[in-house]
Amino acid sequence: MTGSWATPHHQAGPDLHLDLEPAGPRGGVRAGLIRALRDAVRSGRLAPGTRLPSSRALAADLGMARNTVAEAYGQLVAEGWLTARRGSSTRVAPSPVPPRPAARPAPPVRPAERLPYDLRTGTADVATFPRTAWAAAARRALAAAPNDAFGYGDGHGRPELRTALADYLARVRGVRTDPERIVVCSGFMQGVALLGRVLRRRGVRAVGVEGRGFWGHHESVDRAGLRGVPLPVDALGADVAELDRHPDVGAVLLTPAHQFPTGVSLHPDRRTAVVDWAVRTGGLVLEDDYDGEFRYDGRKVGALQSLAPDHVVHCGTVSKSLAPGLRLAWMALPGELAREVAELKATGEWGTGVLDQLTFAEFIASGAYDRHVRSVRLRYRRRRDQLVAALAAHAPHIAVTGIAAGLHVVLRLPPGTEAATVRAARERGVALEGLGRFRHPLAGASAGDGIVVAYGTPPDHAFSTALAALLEALPPAG
C-alpha cells in the first residue's frame, strides 16, 4: 500500500505530490523517499527544471528527519536525477537519467524539422512586437477596467474593444459598422468556424472560395460541413462571375484587398459584381481583409464591406500587425447575423480572453496601434525593396508579382521547376512554399509554376543571409 503526500500551502516552497511506500524491508524511509522521487522524475510528473521544496519544508510535510530528506536529495544529485547548487534550490536535472526502457520500446519519434531560414507565409517578424507599449497599455486597461469585465460577458466581446474597433475600422479601412455589429474572436479561423455553423443553420450548403488561395480557408469551410466551390483567380483577382454558375452557393470567402497568394487586388468591376450577386441572391460575402494594413504603392484599397454593409462580413486580425499569439480577431457583421454569431459564441466553447481585449482597446485608443503599424509598415517595405533589388541584380529572368502590398511576393518560375526550386532552397536551409500548395483540390489546371516568398518572418539579422540562400536556389536563366 502506498501513501500520497503533498506539501500544504502554508509551508514554504512549491507543492509536491509523492507516492511513498510504507517503511519496510526495502531499505527504510530514506530508500522509500529516493524511490518515490526517482519514479516521479522517470514518469515525467516532475519535469526537467522543476524546483523542489527545501529539505526542511519537505521533511516537515512528510514527518521525516531533515537529514533523511537531505541525504535522499544528495543521493539523487549524485545519480544525475537532480541538481543542486549552494544558495540555490534543488531542481530536477535538465536532462535527467533516461527512463528504463519498456519491454518493447516504442520507435523513436523524429522531431519536426526546422530550417534555419523560414520564408513561408503565415507570420510576421514577431520580434517587432511592441512589448513596452503593450505592457503600458495593459497596466492602464487593468486599472480602468470595471469589475464586471472579469465576468463571463457576452458573445460580442468587450464593449471597450468593439467601440475602439468601430472607430478605427471606419477611419482606416472605410468600414461602416457600429459596436453592436462587431464580434471579437480568438483568431480568424474561429470566426470562419462560427460563421460556418450559422450559415448551415440558415440552410447554406456551399461556399465559394478562391481556387488558388489560403489553404486555411479551404479547410475551414470543409470543417464547417460546407462544400467549397473554387473560383478561378487571374490578374484581376477572383472571377466572381462564376458564382452565377453555382446557384447552390450561399456565400463566398474572398481576400479582395490583397489576394492570397497572388497579391492582386480585386478589380473594381468584380468588387461591384460580387456585391450585386449578394444583393440579388441574398448571399453573403466574407471579406478577409488580408494584409489590409500593409500597402506600399500609395493606392488606397478600401474595404469591400463599405459597398454593402448588410451583405458583407468584414474580418480582420492582429496576426500580421502585432502577433498571431494574441489570438485576436474581429468580424463586422450585418445586424441580425451579428446577433446569431454572438449567441453561438456565448455557448461556452468559443471564449476570448478579456485582458487582451481590454489591452488592445487601450492600445488603439491611445494611438499606439497606429504608431506601431506605421513603424512596421516602413520596416517591411524596406525588406520588400531589398528583395526586389536583389532579384533584379542577380535573377532578372525571374518575374516578381504581388509587390504592392502585404508581406510576401510571388516569383514566377519556368515551367516544371517549382518542386525542384523548393527542394534546392531546402538544401540551403530555406523553407519555401510553391504555388501548388495553395491550389484547391477541385480547382482547374495550374496557372503556372512559382514560389511564394514571405519576407516578413526572418529577424533583421538573418534576412540578408536568407535572401542570399534563396537566390542560389532559383533556376538559372535560359
C-alpha positions in Angstrom: 0.0 0.0 0.0 1.3 3.4 -0.9 0.7 6.8 0.7 0.1 10.0 -1.2 1.7 13.2 0.2 1.5 16.8 -1.0 3.1 19.8 0.6 0.4 22.0 2.1 0.1 25.7 1.1 1.2 27.0 4.4 4.6 25.6 4.0 7.5 27.4 2.3 8.4 26.2 -1.2 6.4 24.6 -4.0 3.8 21.9 -3.5 5.0 18.3 -4.2 3.0 15.1 -4.5 4.8 11.8 -3.8 3.6 8.2 -3.6 5.5 6.8 -0.6 5.7 3.2 0.3 5.4 2.4 4.0 8.7 1.7 5.7 9.7 -1.9 5.3 12.4 -4.3 4.3 13.4 -2.4 1.1 15.8 0.0 2.8 13.8 2.0 5.2 12.4 5.6 5.0 15.3 7.2 3.1 15.2 4.5 0.4 11.5 4.8 0.0 11.8 8.6 -0.5 14.5 8.1 -3.0 12.3 5.6 -5.0 9.3 8.0 -4.9 11.3 11.0 -6.1 13.1 8.9 -8.8 9.8 7.5 -10.0 8.2 11.0 -10.2 11.1 12.2 -12.4 11.2 9.0 -14.5 7.4 9.1 -15.2 7.6 12.8 -16.2 5.4 14.1 -13.4 8.4 16.2 -12.3 9.6 17.8 -15.5 13.2 18.9 -16.1 13.9 22.2 -14.3 11.1 21.7 -11.7 12.0 23.3 -8.3 11.7 21.0 -5.3 10.8 22.0 -1.7 13.7 22.7 0.6 14.8 19.7 2.7 13.4 21.5 5.8 10.0 22.0 4.2 9.7 18.5 2.7 10.8 16.9 6.0 8.1 18.9 7.9 5.5 17.8 5.3 6.4 14.2 5.4 7.1 13.9 9.1 10.7 12.8 8.5 14.0 14.0 9.8 15.6 16.8 7.8 18.8 14.7 7.4 16.8 11.9 5.8 15.5 14.2 3.1 18.9 15.9 2.6 20.5 12.5 2.2 17.9 11.5 -0.3 18.4 14.7 -2.3 22.2 14.1 -2.2 21.9 10.6 -3.5 19.7 11.6 -6.4 22.1 14.5 -7.3 24.9 12.0 -7.4 22.9 9.8 -9.7 22.1 12.6 -12.1 18.3 12.9 -11.4 18.5 16.2 -9.5 20.8 19.3 -9.4 21.7 21.5 -6.5 24.0 24.5 -6.0 24.9 26.2 -2.8 22.5 29.1 -2.1 20.0 27.8 -4.7 17.1 25.4 -4.7 17.2 21.7 -5.6 15.7 21.1 -9.1 15.1 18.2 -11.5 18.1 17.9 -13.8 17.7 19.5 -17.2 18.5 16.1 -18.8 17.6 13.5 -16.1 18.7 9.9 -16.3 16.6 8.3 -19.1 13.8 6.1 -18.1 14.2 2.4 -18.1 13.0 1.0 -21.4 9.7 -0.8 -21.6 9.7 -4.5 -22.6 9.0 -3.4 -26.1 10.4 0.1 -26.6 8.5 2.4 -29.0 10.3 3.5 -32.1 11.9 6.9 -31.7 9.8 9.9 -32.8 11.7 12.2 -35.1 11.1 15.9 -34.1 9.6 18.2 -36.8 12.4 19.6 -38.9 13.1 23.3 -38.6 15.2 25.0 -41.2 17.4 28.0 -40.4 15.6 30.4 -42.6 11.8 30.5 -42.8 10.4 32.3 -45.9 7.0 30.7 -45.7 3.8 32.7 -45.3 1.8 32.8 -42.1 3.5 35.1 -39.6 5.3 38.4 -39.5 8.5 39.2 -37.6 7.3 38.5 -34.0 10.5 40.3 -32.7 8.7 43.6 -33.7 6.0 43.0 -31.1 5.8 46.3 -29.1 6.4 44.8 -25.6 6.9 48.1 -23.7 3.9 49.9 -25.3 1.7 46.8 -24.9 2.7 46.4 -21.2 1.9 50.1 -20.6 -1.5 49.7 -22.3 -2.2 46.6 -20.2 -1.5 48.4 -17.0 -3.8 51.3 -17.9 -6.5 49.0 -19.1 -6.4 46.9 -16.0 -6.5 49.9 -13.7 -9.6 51.3 -15.6 -11.5 48.0 -16.1 -14.8 47.8 -14.3 -15.4 44.8 -12.0 -17.9 43.2 -14.4 -15.2 43.0 -17.1 -14.0 39.8 -15.3 -17.3 38.0 -15.6 -18.4 35.8 -18.4 -19.6 38.7 -20.6 -21.5 38.2 -23.8 -20.6 36.7 -27.1 -19.9 40.0 -28.8 -16.7 40.7 -26.8 -15.8 43.6 -24.6 -17.6 46.9 -25.5 -14.4 48.9 -25.0 -12.7 46.9 -27.8 -15.7 46.9 -30.1 -16.1 50.7 -29.7 -12.4 51.2 -30.4 -12.6 48.9 -33.4 -15.6 50.5 -34.9 -13.9 53.9 -34.9 -10.6 52.5 -36.1 -12.0 50.5 -39.0 -14.2 53.4 -40.2 -11.1 55.7 -40.2 -8.5 53.3 -41.7 -10.5 50.9 -43.8 -13.7 52.7 -44.6 -15.8 50.0 -42.8 -19.4 51.1 -42.0 -20.4 49.5 -38.7 -21.1 50.1 -35.0 -20.0 48.3 -31.8 -23.2 46.2 -31.7 -22.4 44.7 -35.1 -18.9 43.6 -34.1 -18.0 40.2 -32.7 -14.5 39.6 -31.3 -13.0 36.2 -31.9 -9.9 34.2 -30.9 -8.3 34.3 -34.3 -9.7 34.5 -37.9 -10.2 30.7 -38.1 -12.6 30.8 -35.1 -14.6 33.5 -36.9 -14.9 31.3 -40.0 -15.9 28.3 -37.9 -18.6 30.4 -36.1 -19.9 31.8 -39.4 -19.9 28.3 -40.9 -22.2 26.9 -38.2 -24.6 29.9 -38.5 -24.7 29.6 -42.3 -25.5 25.9 -42.0 -28.4 26.7 -39.7 -29.6 29.2 -42.4 -29.6 26.4 -45.0 -26.3 27.2 -46.8 -24.5 24.1 -48.0 -21.9 25.5 -50.4 -19.4 28.4 -50.2 -17.3 29.9 -53.0 -13.6 30.1 -52.3 -10.6 31.3 -54.3 -9.3 28.4 -56.3 -5.8 29.4 -55.7 -6.0 30.8 -52.2 -5.2 30.3 -48.5 -5.4 26.6 -47.6 -6.8 27.6 -44.2 -9.9 29.0 -46.0 -10.4 25.7 -47.8 -10.0 23.6 -44.7 -12.2 25.9 -42.5 -15.0 25.6 -45.0 -14.7 21.9 -45.1 -14.6 21.6 -41.3 -17.8 23.6 -41.0 -19.5 21.0 -43.1 -19.8 23.2 -46.1 -18.8 22.4 -49.7 -16.1 24.6 -51.1 -16.6 25.7 -54.7 -13.3 27.0 -56.2 -13.4 30.2 -58.3 -10.7 30.9 -60.9 -8.1 33.5 -59.9 -6.4 35.7 -62.6 -4.7 39.1 -62.8 -8.0 40.8 -61.7 -8.5 38.6 -58.7 -11.2 36.0 -58.2 -13.6 35.6 -61.1 -16.8 36.1 -59.2 -18.9 35.8 -62.4 -18.5 32.0 -61.8 -20.9 32.3 -58.8 -23.9 32.5 -61.2 -23.0 29.1 -62.5 -23.5 27.6 -58.9 -27.0 28.5 -57.7 -26.4 26.4 -54.5 -23.6 28.7 -53.3 -24.9 30.9 -50.5 -21.7 32.7 -49.5 -18.3 33.5 -50.9 -15.0 33.9 -49.0 -12.5 36.4 -50.6 -9.3 38.3 -50.0 -10.2 41.4 -52.0 -7.7 43.9 -50.7 -4.7 41.7 -51.4 -5.5 38.3 -52.9 -3.6 35.5 -51.2 -1.2 34.3 -52.6 -1.1 36.2 -55.9 -1.1 39.6 -54.3 -3.5 41.3 -56.7 -6.4 43.5 -55.6 -9.9 42.5 -56.7 -10.7 44.6 -59.7 -13.3 47.4 -59.2 -15.7 45.8 -61.7 -15.5 42.5 -59.8 -16.0 44.2 -56.5 -19.2 45.7 -57.8 -20.2 42.3 -59.4 -19.8 40.3 -56.2 -21.8 42.9 -54.2 -24.5 42.8 -56.9 -24.6 39.0 -56.7 -25.0 39.1 -52.9 -27.9 41.6 -53.1 -29.6 39.8 -55.9 -29.4 36.3 -54.5 -29.4 37.1 -50.7 -25.9 35.6 -50.5 -23.2 36.7 -48.1 -19.6 37.9 -48.9 -17.0 37.1 -46.3 -14.2 39.6 -46.7 -10.8 38.5 -45.2 -9.0 41.8 -45.0 -5.7 40.1 -45.5 -2.7 42.4 -45.3 -5.0 45.4 -45.5 -2.7 47.4 -43.2 0.4 46.9 -45.4 0.1 48.8 -48.7 3.2 50.4 -50.2 2.2 51.9 -53.5 0.1 54.8 -52.1 -3.1 53.5 -53.7 -5.7 53.0 -51.1 -7.9 50.0 -51.4 -10.9 50.4 -49.1 -12.9 47.6 -47.5 -15.4 45.8 -49.7 -17.8 46.0 -46.8 -18.3 49.7 -47.3 -20.2 48.9 -50.6 -22.9 46.8 -48.9 -22.7 46.6 -45.1 -25.8 44.4 -45.0 -24.4 41.8 -47.3 -20.6 41.7 -46.5 -18.8 40.4 -43.3 -15.6 42.3 -42.8 -13.0 40.1 -41.0 -9.7 41.4 -39.5 -7.0 40.2 -37.2 -3.8 41.3 -35.5 -1.8 38.3 -36.6 0.3 40.3 -39.0 0.2 43.7 -37.5 1.0 42.6 -33.9 1.5 38.8 -33.4 -0.5 35.7 -34.1 0.0 34.5 -30.5 -2.5 37.2 -29.3 -5.4 35.2 -30.9 -7.4 38.4 -31.5 -9.6 38.9 -34.5 -13.0 40.5 -35.2 -15.9 40.5 -37.6 -18.1 43.4 -38.6 -21.4 41.7 -39.5 -24.9 42.6 -40.7 -27.1 43.2 -37.7 -29.1 40.0 -37.4 -26.1 37.9 -38.3 -24.1 39.6 -35.6 -26.8 38.6 -33.1 -26.8 35.0 -34.2 -23.0 34.7 -34.2 -22.7 36.3 -30.8 -25.3 33.9 -29.3 -23.4 30.9 -30.7 -20.1 32.3 -29.4 -21.6 32.7 -25.9 -22.5 29.0 -25.6 -19.2 28.4 -23.7 -16.7 26.8 -26.1 -15.7 29.9 -28.0 -14.4 32.3 -25.3 -11.9 35.1 -25.9 -9.6 36.3 -23.1 -10.8 39.6 -21.5 -7.4 41.1 -20.6 -6.0 41.1 -24.1 -9.3 42.6 -25.4 -9.1 45.4 -22.8 -5.4 46.0 -23.6 -5.9 46.1 -27.3 -8.8 48.6 -26.9 -6.5 50.9 -24.9 -3.7 50.3 -27.4 -5.9 51.6 -30.2 -7.5 54.4 -28.3 -4.1 55.8 -27.2 -2.8 55.9 -30.7 -0.1 53.3 -30.0 -1.6 50.9 -32.6 -1.4 53.5 -35.4 2.2 54.3 -34.5 3.2 50.6 -34.4 1.6 49.8 -37.8 3.3 52.8 -39.4 6.6 51.6 -38.0 6.4 48.0 -39.1 5.0 49.0 -42.5 8.1 51.0 -43.2 10.3 48.1 -41.9 8.6 45.6 -44.2 8.7 48.0 -47.2 12.5 48.2 -46.8 12.7 44.4 -46.8 10.5 44.2 -49.9 12.7 46.7 -51.6 15.8 44.8 -50.6 14.3 41.5 -52.0 13.2 43.1 -55.3 16.5 44.8 -55.8 18.4 41.6 -55.2 16.3 39.7 -57.7 16.7 42.4 -60.3 20.5 42.3 -59.8 21.1 38.5 -59.6 18.0 36.9 -61.2 16.5 39.3 -63.7 14.9 36.4 -65.6 12.6 35.7 -62.6 9.4 37.8 -62.7 8.2 39.2 -59.4 4.5 39.9 -58.8 2.3 41.0 -55.8 4.7 43.6 -54.6 2.3 46.4 -54.0 1.2 45.3 -50.5 1.5 42.6 -47.9 4.4 40.6 -46.5 5.2 38.3 -49.5 5.8 38.3 -53.2 5.3 35.6 -55.9 8.3 34.6 -58.1 7.1 33.2 -61.4 9.3 30.2 -62.5 10.0 28.4 -65.7 7.5 25.5 -66.3 8.4 22.4 -64.4 10.8 24.0 -61.9 8.6 24.7 -58.9 9.2 21.5 -57.0 13.0 21.5 -57.8 13.3 25.1 -56.6 11.6 24.3 -53.3 14.0 21.3 -52.8 17.0 23.4 -53.7 16.0 26.0 -51.2 15.5 23.4 -48.5 19.0 22.0 -49.1 20.3 25.5 -48.4 18.3 25.8 -45.2 15.4 27.9 -46.6 11.8 26.9 -46.1 9.6 27.9 -49.0 6.2 27.2 -50.4 5.3 26.6 -54.0 2.2 28.0 -55.6 0.8 24.5 -55.9 0.5 24.5 -52.1 -2.4 26.9 -52.4 -4.5 25.3 -55.1 -7.9 24.0 -54.1 -8.2 20.2 -54.8 -11.2 20.8 -57.1 -9.7 23.8 -58.9 -8.9 23.7 -62.6 -5.5 23.4 -64.2 -2.5 25.2 -62.6 -1.8 28.7 -63.7 1.9 28.1 -63.9 4.9 27.4 -61.6 6.0 29.8 -58.9 7.1 30.2 -55.3 5.7 32.4 -52.6 8.4 34.2 -50.7 7.4 35.8 -47.3 9.8 38.5 -46.3 8.2 39.3 -43.0 9.2 36.3 -40.9 13.0 36.3 -40.5 14.6 38.6 -38.0 16.6 41.5 -39.3 20.0 39.9 -38.6 19.1 36.8 -40.7 17.3 38.4 -43.6 20.3 39.1 -45.8 21.6 35.6 -45.4 18.2 34.0 -46.1 17.9 36.1 -49.2 21.4 35.1 -50.5 20.5 31.4 -50.0 17.2 31.9 -51.8 18.9 33.4 -54.8 21.3 30.4 -55.0 18.2 28.1 -55.2 16.5 29.8 -58.1 16.7 28.2 -61.6 19.2 29.7 -63.9 18.3 31.8 -66.9 17.7 30.1 -70.2 
